[in-house]
């Protein structure tokens, strides 16, 4: 396997980006007509949903499975079928409860010395995780309540660091498997002990867990390079290259115009993907399909980047930071939503003119989002980006 690790012979074959987009749409549960699907299966299949903005994660799951947002919230907060915790890139993610032990073990493999990064000694780390576990035993606590209890055990400096808006010490404690997010009290975040939120399944050793995650990533987002995986997961490129190499002959190199990447040998990308009716979907910010898509030029055309860059979130975070209109897996516009009384107003700004059929499909998808979001009525406003 040239350029990755242990060299193995590989078969190169031509593959179109159209076929790759169809493949990724299918694996992201966005291809074809919207049907009811198992939300747990979906979260596992897309490798979790970024939940820094919890409402975006809920809607991203809802548009895929057909359950409304209220049902997703019940599955998360009442039934504990999902865990909201720090995971990929040390950001908040919504993960299937049955998988959380694997994801956290993989994070520990990617950041084996996180305590040093946070300026903690091994002894401090041990005391901190024990203090957080003790503070949360049988309790749901806000950040301030947790900081006060830990501060009494560890000292005020640790309590102050737990109050950091950047999740300082909370994220590392989550990676250690001590805590997770509980249902917010209004706008106030709360936390629970992970082992009291869900039954933790046994996880493989950290490096093997990382291989499990890599296989899942390639199942959903192949073809990919080790650098793509490093950015997506949040790890050093050299470590990503080594874990790619450790899969050896499981991987197969593929060739696309201007791109070489890797797939799982048993899953030839595009083999089952065939042209269908146009796929039109509205996805929220930080959507799994967008975050997993590399190279971004095949998601957003060069001539359309200026529209995304004009958006405040797009300027800072690129395509991942905005809600996108996808037509056949390619960004065709952006959208936003606001509630006015019981009406959900969707403002849609298209990059180019589209056919009447596509415009009708966009309006239909917007009405569907309104129903899933629990709006009594939905108002859709479509315009060209140049007109905004």
N, C-alpha and C positions, 0 to 999 in steps of 0.2 A: 504494500500500500504506500505508494510513493508520496512523500510530502507529509505523512502523518506519523509514522512510527516504524514498526516492523514492516519491511517491504513484502508485499504479496502481489501476485499478478492480478489484474483486474480487467474487466471488460468495459470499454468505453462505447457508448452509443449515443446517437444524436437524440435530443429531446427538446420539444418546443416549450416556451414559457407558457403558452396557452394550456398545454397539458399539465404543467406544474401547477398553475393556478387552479385548474379543475380538481387536481389531486388534493391540494391543500384545502380547498373549499369543502370537499367531501370529508376530509379528516377533521375539519373544524366544524362539521355539522351545519354548513351554510349552503350546500349545493342542493338544487332541486326545490320542490315545493315544501313549504313548512308543514311538518307533521309532529305529532306528539312523540317525544322520546324520553328515555330515562335520564333525569338530570344528573344522577350520580355518574352514569356512564359517560355523559358529556364532559363533566369536570375532569374525570380521569383521562378522557381521550385528548383533550386540548392541553393537558399538563397544568391544570389549575387556571384560575382567572385572577388577574391582578385586581386587588381590592383596596388600593389606596383610597379610591372613591368607591365606597361600598355600593352605592346606587348604580354605578356603571357595571360592576361585576354582576349584580342581580339582574339588570336588564340584559346584559350580554348572555347570561344563561337562559333567561326567559325567552329571548328571540330564537334560541336554538331548540329548546325543549317544548315550547308551547304552553308551559305552566305560567300563570301570571306572577308578577313580582311578589305579591302577598304570599303565594305558595312557596316561593323560594325563600322568603324570610322565615316562614314557619319551619321549613326543612333545616335552616341554619340555626336559628335561635331557640326554637322549641324542641325540635327532634335531634339536634346535634349531629345531623348527617354530614355537615361540612364543618371545617375548622378554618377560622380566619386567623392567620398568623404570619409572621415574617418568614419569607422563604426566598424565592428567586430574587437576585440582586439586592437582597436584604430589604425588600419592599413587602407590603402586606399582600397576601394572596388568599384566595378562597380555595381550599383543597378538600378532596373527599376524605372524610374522617378515617376510612380504612387505609388510606395511603400516606397519612401525615408522617408516620414514623420513618418511612422510606425517604421522603423529601427532606426531613430534618437530618437524617443520617448523611444524605448526599451533601447537604449544606455544610455539615461538619467536615466532610472530606475536602470540600472546596475552600474552607476557611479553618484549617486545623489550629491556627494560633490566634483566633479572634480576641482572646483575652489580652494578648500583647498589643494588638491594634488599639484596644480600648484603654491601654495603660494599666492593666490589672495583672497582679502576680497570680500564680496558680492558687495560692492560699486565698487571695481575695476572691477569685472566681468561685472557689468551693464555698466560701462563706456567703457570697452574694446569692448564688443559686439556692442555697439552703434557706437563706433569709426570705427570699421571694416565695419559695414553696411553703414556708411556715406562715407567712403573712396571708397567703391565699387559701390556706387549708380550710375548706368548708365555707369559703366566702367569695363573693363577687365584689371587687373593689375598683374604684376609680383610680386614675393615675395618681392623683393627690393623696388619696387614702393609702394606696400602696406605698408611695414615697415616704409618707409619715411613718408607717409601720416598719419599713426597711431601714429608714433613718434612725429609728430608736435602737435597732439591732446593730447596724453597721456604722453609724455615724452620719451626721448631717450632710457631709459631702456626697455620699452615695444617694441619699434622698433627693438632693438637688439635681443630680445627674439623671435620676429617673423622671424628673419633671421636664426634661428637655423635649421640645416639640419634635425633634428629629428621631425620637424613639431611642435615644442613647441608653444603653444597657438593657432596654426592653427587648430590642431585636435579638441581641446575643443571648439573652435569657430564653427567648422563644426558640432559638436555634438549639439551645441545650435541652429543649423539651420540657421546660419548667412551666411556662405560661402560654396562654392564647387569649384572643379577644373574646369577650362575652357580649351580650346584647347591650347596645348603648342605652344610657339613661338620657333620652332626648338627644342632645348634641354632645353629651359627655361620654367619652370612651370608658369602657370597663374591662376588667381582666379576670380570668379564672385560671385555676391550675389545670394544665392540659390533661393530666391523668384522671382528673375528676370531671372533665368535660366529655371525654370519650375514652373508650377502651382502646388502649394503644396496642396495635399489632406488633409482633416481633419484626425487627428490621434486619436486613443483612449488614455486614460490616460496611463502614463508610465508603470505601472505595468500590465495593460491589454495588452499593446503593447508587453511587454516581453512574455506574455502567447501566443500571436499570433505568435511571432517568435519561441517559443519553439514548438508549434504545427507544424510549417513549417519545422523546423529542424528534428523533429521526422518523418515527412512524407518522408523526403529525406534520412535520415541517421540512422533510427532505425534499430535494437534495440540499445539503449544507456543508460548510467548511467548519473546521475546528474553531476558527475565530468567530463564526456566527454563533456557535454554541456558547463560547466564552462570554460574548456580550449578552446573550439571552439569559444565561444562568447566573452570571455574575461571578467570574473566576478568572484567574490569570490565563492568558492564551497558551503559555507553555504547558500548564497543567491540563488544559483542554486538549491540546495536541497529544499528550501522553495517554489520556483516557480514550481518545479516538483510536490510537495505536493499539491499545490493549484489547480492542474488539477484533483485531486481526482480520481473518477471512470472513467475518460476519458482514463486513462492509464491501460495497461495490462502488467504484468510481463512475460517475456519469458526466457527460459532456453536453453543455448547452452553449448557445451563442454567447461568447464572452465570459463563460463561467464554467468552472469545474467544481463538482461537489460530490458528496457521498450519500448513499442510501443504504438501508439494510439489504443485504443480498437477496433475502427471501421476499422482498417487497419491491418489485420494479415499479418505479413511479410512472404513472400514466398508463400502465398496462390495462387497468379497468376503467380508466376515465375516458369517456367518449363525449363528444359535443352533445349538449342538450339545449332545451329552451334557455334563453338568457336568464342568468341568476342575478336577481336584484335584491340586495340586502342593505339595511341601515344598521351599522354597528356603532356602539358607544365608544367613548374614549378608552384607551388602554385595552382594546379588544385583543383577545388571544391570537386571532388570525394575523392582525397587524403586527403585534409584538414579535411573533414568530417568523415574519416574512423577511427574508433576505435573498438577494439584494433589494433594497428599497426602490431602486429605479424601476424594477419590474412591477412594483405596486403603485407607485406614483410617478407619472411621466414627468420628465424634466420641465416641460413647459407649464405644468400645473403646480410646481412647488411654490411658486410665488404666492399663490392663493393661501396655501397652508402657512407660509411664513408671515403672512399679513395678520394671521390670528395670534393673539397674545400667547395662548398655550402652544400653538404650532411653532411659534418663533423660538420657544424655549425647548420644546420636546419633539418637534417634528410631527410626522403623521400619527404617532402613537398618542399624542396629547389631544387630538381632536376626534370628533365623531364623524365617521366617513360614510358616504354613499358608495357602495361597491356594486359594480356591474361586471359580471363574469370575473369577479375577484380582483378587479382593478379600481382604484379610487377614481370616482367620476364626479365627486362633489363632497361638500361638508354639510352637517346639519346640527341644529341645536334645539333645545326644547325648554319651554317655560309653561308654568301653570297659571291660568287666569280663571279663578273660581274653580269650576269643575271641568274646564276645558283645557286640554293639553295642546299648546300651539307649537308646531314643528316648523322651524324656518330652515329651508333647504336651499343651499347655494350650489348650483351645478357649475362645473368647470367649462363645459361645452354644451352646445345644443344636443338634445337627445331626441330619439324618435317618439312618436305618440305612444307606441306600445311600452317603451321604457318609462316614459313619464307616468303613464297609467299604473305601471307596476310599482313605481316609487310611491305614488299616492296610496296604493293598496297596502304597501308595507308600512307606511306612516300610520294608517288607520289601525293596523294590527298592533303596532307599538303602543298606540293609545289605549287599546283594549287591555294589553298585557300590563300596562302601567296603572290600570284601574281608573282611567279617565272616563267621565260620562260621555264626553264628546271630544273629537279631535279636529283641529283646524290645521290645514297644511298650506304653507306658502312656499312656492317654488319659484326661484329666479336664477339667473346667471350670476356667477361670482362677480363678473365685471360690472353688474348693475348694483352691487351692494355698496 
